[in-house]
Amino acid sequence: MKNTIKSQPKGKVSKDVKSYGNDPYFQKKAKESKAFLEKHGFPEELIIKK
């Protein structure tokens, strides 16, 4: 039996997706992430070097 990749999408793209930017849970997580990065800095492996 041969494995084939289906080219059809599994879902539909919608322009009416709700924004979670003002959701208290996500605001809390963003605040915690920002505090962590300010304290520990960004990982050197992920910084783009010029």
C-alpha positions as CSV (number, residue, x, y, z in Angstrom):
1,M,0.0,0.0,0.0
2,K,1.3,3.4,-0.9
3,N,1.2,6.4,1.4
4,T,-0.3,9.5,-0.2
5,I,-0.6,13.1,1.0
6,K,-4.0,14.6,0.7
7,S,-3.9,18.1,-0.8
8,Q,-7.2,19.1,0.6
9,P,-7.3,21.3,3.7
10,K,-8.6,19.8,6.9
11,G,-10.6,22.9,7.8
12,K,-11.9,26.2,6.5
13,V,-10.1,29.5,7.0
14,S,-12.3,32.2,8.6
15,K,-11.8,35.9,8.7
16,D,-14.2,36.1,11.7
17,V,-11.9,34.6,14.3
18,K,-12.3,36.1,17.8
19,S,-9.2,37.9,19.1
20,Y,-7.9,36.7,22.5
21,G,-5.7,39.8,23.0
22,N,-7.9,41.2,25.7
23,D,-8.6,37.9,27.4
24,P,-7.5,38.0,31.1
25,Y,-5.8,34.5,30.9
26,F,-3.6,35.5,27.9
27,Q,-2.9,38.9,29.3
28,K,-1.6,37.2,32.5
29,K,0.6,34.8,30.5
30,A,2.0,37.7,28.4
31,K,2.8,39.7,31.5
32,E,4.6,36.6,33.1
33,S,6.5,36.0,29.9
34,K,7.7,39.6,29.7
35,A,8.8,39.6,33.3
36,F,10.7,36.3,32.8
37,L,12.5,37.7,29.7
38,E,13.4,40.9,31.5
39,K,14.9,39.0,34.4
40,H,16.7,36.2,32.5
41,G,17.1,37.6,29.0
42,F,16.5,36.0,25.6
43,P,18.2,32.7,24.9
44,E,21.4,33.2,22.9
45,E,20.5,30.3,20.5
46,L,17.5,32.2,19.3
47,I,19.1,35.6,18.8
48,I,19.8,36.4,15.1
49,K,23.4,37.4,14.7
50,K,24.4,39.9,12.1
